[in-house]
Amino acid sequence: MAEQQDESQEKTEEPTPKRLAKAREDGQIARSQEVTIAASVICVALYFSLFGAALVSDLAEIFAGNFVFDRLGVMEPQVASGRLASSMLDALVALIPLFTILMLVVLAFSGLVGGYNFSWKAIQPKASKLNPISGIKNKIFSMRSIVELFKALSKFAVVAGVGAFLILESIDSFGQISLMALEPGLKSGSTIIVISFLVVSSMLILIASIDAPYQIFQQNKKMKMSLKEVKDERKETDGSPEVKQRIRQKQRELSNARMIDAIVDADVVITNPDHFAIALAYDPSSDDPPMVIAKGADLIAERIKEKASESGVPLFESPSLARALFFTTEVGSYVPEALFEAVAVVIAYIFNLNSINRSSPEASVPQPQIPDDMLFDSDGNKTSIIDV
């Protein structure tokens, strides 16, 4: 049932690059045999119109030579056989230029529609091709067979119609040929035949000009995909959303674990105190500002504070500064310039904790001043409320 539902889905989506690449690998590309046939026939007609007289003369001379018999040819059958083979070879040599040009034309025009592509899969034998029932279905009852029949009838109608017209137009010329001497008559007749052949073959361009766009249209239609096929291919290529979600979750867990481990190198953890925690590290011997080496909200913030307590890293409570750092600075980044002064106050206070008496006025907890444009609420929205 599922397969039937898939086949019944309308294919409205354009083919993906992967689908097109797979089709080329399987040899499924647009091809128009009519273009190649038309080019080949026109090529032969042009060749005969330009070089036909010389070719016919050479072939006639070879043909006539085989009707000359001497005593040796009559008495020795092997001599006659050798002469026949030699004549056939001479005829083949005379036709080599035509065959060469024809081969080049076929190679050039075969890739005009769909491009050039070679696929081993396209020539591999398949069991389905040997099934006579499926073969009859595909060849007799398919839309493709109907189109091919229509093309064959169209070619016959065009060629027959043009040929009949040329014959009717040439009746008077043929009548005059009968009054000519042999050589002029043959020359005139061959000229009429070659011109007629050229005109009739040129009519195949009409069929080819219709067939080529049709083949491209059919191939594009065949390559179209349903929404389900697109989704399935995306899953196959990128992985299912569930797998990707698990991978991202695992990556976050590993990143958080590395971040928590780095807190042992922190100098202070600034807290909200309930929602946010930001760990800062500062090297007094460097010109660099303090760096955020860990930050988190809610459960991650609790883990940061627990790790800081275990590692002896002091906590400093400043809700406004904690929110400003959380929403403006990423892990591994330096404190923004707008917060230099506020962070410097905290760092100075922490560094002096061990060298002064906490009960003295000098040990009073400072209140960092946060710029107005760096004030945020718990949702990351700008606010004008200062919560120290």
N, C-alpha and C positions, 0 to 999 in steps of 0.2 A: 504493500500500500504506500509506503514512504517513497519508493522509487517512482510509482505512478504519479504521486503528488509532485515530485521534483520535475518530472517530465512535463507535467501539465502547467507548471509555472511559466508565465510569459517572460521571455527573454528580452528585456528592455534596456539592460545596462551595456555600455560600451566595453569591449574586451580589454582586460588588463594586459600590461606588458608581458606578464608571465604566461598568460593564455596565448598571446600571439607568438611568443618565443617557442612554446610547446608545439603550437600548430606548425611552425616552420620546421621544427625538429622532426615532426611526423610527416613532413612533405605536404601539409595541407595549406596551400597558398593559391591565390587567384591565378588561373591559367586560361588563356583563350587560344584554342587550337585554330580558330578561324583566322586570327592575325597571322600566325605562322604559315597556314595554308595559303592565304592570300598573297603574302610576301613571296613565298616559294614559287607559286604559279606565275606571278607577275615577273619574277626574276627570270624564269625560263622563257617567258614570252619576250622580254627585253633582249635576252641573249640571242634568241633566234632572229629577232628583228635586226640586230647588229651584226651577228656573226653566222647567221643561219645559212647563208649562201655558201660560205667557205666550208662550214661543217657538213652540209649536204653533199658538196662536191667531193670532200675527202671520203665520206662514207660511201658515196656512189662509186668512186674509183676502187675502193677496197672491195665493194660488193661485186663490181664487174670483173675484177681480177680473178675471182673464184670461178668464173664461168669460162676461163681460158684453160684448156687442158692440153698438155703435151703428152708424148708417148710415155715418158717416165711416170707422170701422174696417173695415167690410165693403168699401166702395168704394175705399179707399186702402190698398194693402198696406203701404206704408212706415209708415203710422200704426200699424198692428198690430205691425209689427216694432219700432218705437220703444217701444210700450207693453210688449212682451215684454222688451226690454233694460232698461227702467226697472224692471220687476218683478223681474228677475234681480238688479239692483243693490240693490233694497230687501231681497231675501232675503239677499244677501251682508252687508248692513249689520246685519241681524238676527242673523246668525251670527258677526259679528266678536267679540263678547264671549267666546263659546265658543272660537273659534280663538285669541284672545289668551291666555286662561287655559290652554288646552292647550299653547301654545307655551312659556309660562313653566314649566309642570310638566315638560315634556320637557327644557328646559334645566337645571332644578334637579336632576332625577333622573338625567340622563345622566352626571353627574360624581359620583354617589353612590358608585359602585364604581370605584376607580382614580384618582379625581380628574379635574380638568379639564386637558386637554392638546390642543394643536393642532400638527399636524406636516404640513409640506408634503410630506415624503417619503411619508407614508401615502396621499396622493391623487395622487401622480405615477404616470403609466402605466408599467407594467413589461412587458417582453417575455415573462417567465415566466407572467404572468397571461393572455396571449393564446394560450398553448400549449394546445390542446384535450386533449392526452394527459395532461399534468401536471394540468390542471384536472379531468379525470375522476378521476384518482387521488386528488386532494385532496378532491373532493366526494363520491365514492362509496365509496372504499376506506379512508378515513382514520378514526381514532377519533373525530375531531371530528364527522364526518358522522353517525356512529352515535349520538353523544350528542345531536346536534340532532334526529335522527329520534325518539329516545326522548323528548325534551322535547316535540316536536310531538304525539306520541301521548298523552303524559301530559296536556298541555293539553286535547286533544280529549276524553280520557276524563273529566277533572274537569269540564269545561264541560258535556259531554253528560250526565254523570251527575247533576250538580246541576240542569241544565235539565229533565231528565226527571222528577226528583223534584218540582220546582216545578210542572211542568205537571200531574202527577197530583194534587198538593195543591190546585190551583186549578180543577179540573174543576167542582166544585160552584159556585164563584164565577162561572165563565164561563156556567154554566147559568142562574144568576140574572140575569146581564146581559141574556140574551135576552128576559127578561120586563120589563126596564126601558124607560123612555122613551129617546129617542135621546141627549139631553144627559147625563143621569145615567149611562146605559150607557157612553158614551164616556169619561166621567170615571172611572168605576170600572175600566173595562178598561185605560185608560192608567196608572192607579195600580198595577194588578197587573203590567203590563209593566215599568214603571220599577223597582218593587221587585225583580222577578225579575232584571232587568238588573243592578241594584246587587249583589245577592247573588251572581250568577254571576261578575261581574267581580271581586268580592272574593276569589273562590277562586283568582284568578291570583296572589294574594299568596303562596300556598303554593308555587307553582312558582318565583316570584322568590326566596323565602327559601332555596330549595335551590340555585338556579342561581347566586346571588351568591357564596356561599362556594366553590362549585365552580370558578367562573371565577377567583377569587383563588388557589385552590390550583393550578389549571392554569398560571396565569401564573407563579407562584413556581417551579413545577416546570420550566417552560420556561426560566426565567432561570438556573436552577442551572448551575454550571460544573464542569468536570472539573479535576483537579489540574494537568494540563498547561495548560489555558486560564488558570488563575490565575497559573501561573508565567510563561506567555508575556505576559500583561498586565502583570505586575510588571516583566518585562524591558523591555517597551515603554515603561512609565511611568518607571521608575527607571534603565533602562539595564542591560545585562548585567553580571554580576559581574566579568567580565574587564575591561570598559571602566571600571567603577567602581574596580577595583583599580589600573588604569593611571593614572586621574585622581588617586587618592590618592597613588600613588607620585610622580607629577609634582608634586603639591602639596608633598609632603615634600621633594622635591629643591629646589624653589624656596624653601621655608622654610629649609632647611639652608643654601642659598646666601646668603640674606639674613643668616642668623645668623653665618655665617663672615665675611661682609663687615663685620659690626658689631664684630668682635674688635679692630679697629684702635682702637676707643674704650675698650677694657678697660684696667684698671690692673694686673690680675694674673690669671693662670690657675692655679687650684689643681688639681693632678693626683693620680692614684691611686698610682703613675704610669702603670700599664699599661692600665687599663680605663676610667677616667673622667677627664674634664676639664671644669672649670667656670670660665667667664670672668666676672669681677666688675668693675663700674665704680662708682666712688665720687666724689661731688662734695663736697669739703670745705666749700664755701661754702653747702651746703644742709643742712637738718636731716634729710633723708631718709637712711635706712641704705643700705648698698651694694646694688646690684641685679645679679641674674643676667642677663647679656645673651646668653650662649651656654652650652650644655652638651651633652655627648654621651658615648657609650660606644663602646669599641672603635675602629672605623674613623673615626667622627665625632670621637672624642677625639683621634685622631692628626691629623686635619685641623685641629682647633682648635689643637693644639700647634704644628703647622707654620706656621699663619697667625700665631700669636702670636710665634714666632721670627722670621718675616719682618718683622713689624711692630714688633719690639723690645719686646713686652709680656713682662715677666718671668714665669717659671713658679715655682710654689711647690709642693713635694711634701708632701702631708699626706693619706694614704689615708683616715683616719677622717673628716676634715673634708670631703674630696671626696665620699665616699659619703653623708655626712649632707646636704650641699647637693644632691646629685644626686637623692636619693629624697624630699626634702621641699620643694623649691623649683622652680617652673616658670620658663621663660624669660620675662623681662619682669616678674618678681616680685621684691620685696625679700627680703633675707635674713631668715629667721625670728628672732624675738626671742631664742630659746634659743641661737642661734649668734652673737649680736652680739659677745660677748666674744672668741670664738675668731677671728672674721673681723677684728675690730678689731686684734688682735695681728698678723695677717698684713698688713693694710693699713698699719699703722704701720711694720712692718718694711720693706715695699716702698718706702714714701715716704721712708724714711731711708737707703736703700741708697746713693744718690748723694751723701749728705752726710757719711758716716762712712767710716772705713778698714775694709775688710772683714776684714782680718787681726786687728783689735783684738777684745778680748772683747765690746765692744758690738755687734759685727757678727755674733755667733753666731746661727744660725738658731733662731727660737723654736719651741716645741712647743705648738700650740693645745690647750686643754683642752676636750674635747667632753663635754657632759652625757650621763649614762648612758642617758637615753631617746632620744638622737639617734645611738646607735651602730648601724650596719647592716653586714651582710656584703655580699659582691659580688652576691648575689641579691636584696637589698632586705629581708632578714629581720632582725629585731631581734637584737642580739648583745651580749654583755658584754665582748667582747675589744677592747681599745684598740690599734689599729694606727696608730702615729704616723708 
